[in-house]
Structure formats: structure tokens, C-alpha cells
């Protein structure tokens, strides 16, 4: 659900709350519980524009009140004006909220937020009462001010209690989730430790095989002990076969940990984007690069292949970071998602060094790499893009297209059929 749909929905809910009210000793003035719900929703949905939200809420309440009055047999012209000042109340509430307090640090301090609500409620009520009473306002200004302050304190107090209740309930849920995740993490870590043991054991075996293979190479080169060559080669082949079997066990063990035991049914694409963006931002901060990220998506779908998606995007985005790093200038990396009738289309673009035209046909080949440190002689393994291509084509039955211009940047377009990516949540 996009932001505007949510705003309309919230305005409708607040309008329902407006039907719970108490008439005060003022003409057509009511103590409405909608003014309790409104600041609660403003706190929960912090990205909402308070002015737009106030206008939508005021109009919704106005339509609701007039509609109910007519439904009960009343004539609509009788209440068109008497209900209208409530629209003004919520518009000014949003205006005061955004102009004076939006930049204040109330997001994690509900005590500060309480006073913000009191001030917004109080002054919005003064404006509403002034519109209703006009010249009669001066006759009992002291009583009105005291009553409006009392109303503002009560409504702000109820909202404060509700928000604190939501806060502690959320903390309890998070605590419970953290305990479950911690137990899962302990189990996962212990399993990975076991697989790590096998990897370390095989490292020793690999070193022995390398030693034996080099020994055989020396004998062949020097044409010595020909009668031992055959046995030597067979033993090396046997050792490699044993290592292969043990690595097969490790791979199956890791597959079991990451796929089966975690009982992971999938996540929404927005979560993939959020996790990716946060991890890349940490990497950018660590390397102290001036890189801006622009990630967006057309629709939020559910997928059980989020690990594969993350592997694709992480490799492409990290390659983009490395490419921009070489330019030593400010960079932009974008990941944009779109759809057509049959496919999801993802475009990863950067303004880095680009790729030479002669290299474009080789970049997906295993072992090919343009990342060479000429100071140390260290060469990147060049497995990232070959892995990306394999996942796109084999796992998703999709297609990956690359466009690049030297000195201007690179663009990867990934096309994946919807039925190979989406699942029902």
C-alpha cells in the first residue's frame, strides 16, 4: 500500500473515532476522541506530511458527520457550516505541528511529544472556537481558555499513554524475537563451526596433495624414478577424490543450515532492498567514499529466492563501488526495479570507470578480472559476475545484459520472469 492510500485509510479511521465525543458547554463544540487518534497516527507514520494529513482528516470527519446527519433524517444545509470549523482544526493542527515541532527530537522521547500535542491541540482549538463564536468569544474567554487547556491536557495524556503502551508492547515483541533469533544463531554458529573444522582439515590435505603433485612434477622434469610416476599420480588422484567427497559433505551441510533448518519461507522485496542498502552504506562509510545510493522498486512482491537476489545485487553493487573508487570522485549507484506483463526488470547503474569494449564479451567468464593491484600483484578471482550470470540464467531462467562506456559508467539489466521469482506470502 503506497503512502497516499495509507493516508486516506488513516483519515478514515480517525473519522470513525470522531463519532466518540462529549458535548461541552459551548455552541456546537465537542470533546472528540479523533484528536487523540490523530497525533498517535502522526507519531506512528512519521513520513506522513502533517498538513496534508490534517486536511484529509478534517475533510473525512466533515463528510462523515454530514452524511450521518442526513442519514438520520436531517437536512444537510442545517449542518454544513456548524461542522466545517472542525476541518480548520485539523488543518491548523498539522500546520502548527510541521512548522514548529517537526524538527524537534520527539521521535524517541514521548514526554517531549506530550507537550507538542498539548500545544497543537490547544491553539488549534482556540482557532476553531474563534470561528464558531467570533464576537461572543470575549464574553467568557477565561472559562474557554481553561477548558481548552484541560481538554488538550486530557487528550494529550491519553495519546501519551497509548503510545507508551505501544512502545512497551513492541519492546516485548522485539525481545521475544531476539531470543528466538539468538537461539537460532547459536545453533547456526555451532553448525558452521563443524563445517569450518572440515574445511581446515581439508586445507591440510590440499597442501599435502600440492606437495606430492610438485614432487611428481620434479621427477617428470628431471626424468627420475619413472617406475614411481604411475603410483604417484594414482595416489594424488585418490587424495583429490577424498577431498572432493569431504567438500561435498561441507556443501551439503551448509545447504542444510541455510535452506532447510532455518525454515525460511521468504521475504518481501522491500526487505531485500533495505538490507542491501544498509549493508552497502556501511561499506561506503568504512571506505570513506563519496557515493550516493538510489534504490527504488515499482511493486513490493514476495519471494523465497531472496538469497539468490541478494547475491546478484550485492555482487553488482560492490563492483560498482570498486569502479567508482578507482575514479576518486563522487559517485552514484542506482538500483531501479520495473515490471512488464511477464517480467521483473532490474537495472543496476553506476558512473564509475566503465569497461573497455574489448572486455565486455569476457566479463562473465570465470577467472576474468579487470581488478589487479599492480603494487602487490594480487588479482581478484573474477568469480562475481560469472556467479551472477549463472544465478540469473540457471536459477531464474532470466537474462542479463551489460552496457558500458569507458570513463562514463556501466549498466546491468536483469530480466527475470515473474513466475520464477514471485511466490504467495
Secondary structure, 3 states (H helix, E strand, C coil): CCHHHHHHHHHHHHHHHCCCEEECCCCCCEEECHHHHHHHHHHHCCCCCHHHHHHHHHHHHHHHHHHHHHHCCCCHHHCCCCCCHHHHHHHHHHHHHHHHHCCCCCCCCHHHHHHHHHHHHHHHHHHHHHHHHHHHHHHHHHHHHHHHHHHHHHHHHHHHHHHHHHHHHHHHHHHHHHHHHHHHHHHHHHHHHHHHHHHHHHHHHHHHHHHHHHHHHHHHHHCCCHHHHHHHHHHHHHHHHHHHHHHHHHHHHHHHHHHHHCCCCCEEHHHHHHHHHHHHHHHHHHHCCCEEEEEECCCCCEECCHHHHHHHHHHHHHHHHHHHHHHCCCEEEEEEEEECCCEEEEEEEECCCCCCHHHHCCCCCCCCCCCECCCCCCECCCCHHHHHHHHHHHHCCCEEEEEEECCCEEEEEEEEEHHHCCCCC
